[in-house]
Amino acid sequence: MALPLLGPTRQVPSHLPFSLTRISQSPPS
């Protein structure tokens, strides 16, 4: 079950979505 927003990210590993979530919680300084 891939999210619509993650559609174009199907090519990348499944760990990317998790990274995006972590970045959302802790933006790069």
C-alpha positions as a printed NumPy array, in Angstrom:
array([[ 0.   ,  0.   ,  0.   ],
       [ 1.946,  3.031, -1.273],
       [ 0.586,  6.491, -0.496],
       [-0.42 ,  8.681, -3.485],
       [ 2.245, 11.209, -2.509],
       [ 4.802,  8.399, -2.435],
       [ 3.8  ,  7.325, -5.945],
       [ 6.89 ,  8.763, -7.702],
       [ 9.021,  7.433, -4.859],
       [ 8.174,  3.806, -5.702],
       [11.619,  3.482, -7.277],
       [13.4  ,  4.333, -4.036],
       [13.73 ,  1.89 , -1.098],
       [10.864,  1.56 ,  1.38 ],
       [13.005,  3.273,  4.024],
       [12.612,  6.605,  2.259],
       [ 9.033,  7.247,  3.473],
       [10.254,  6.704,  7.033],
       [13.095,  9.164,  6.441],
       [10.638, 11.749,  5.147],
       [ 8.565, 11.292,  8.29 ],
       [11.62 , 11.747, 10.491],
       [12.635, 14.852,  8.544],
       [ 9.117, 16.212,  9.005],
       [ 9.469, 15.799, 12.76 ],
       [13.047, 17.071, 12.855],
       [13.823, 19.433,  9.942],
       [17.502, 19.776,  8.903],
       [19.255, 22.5  , 10.854]])
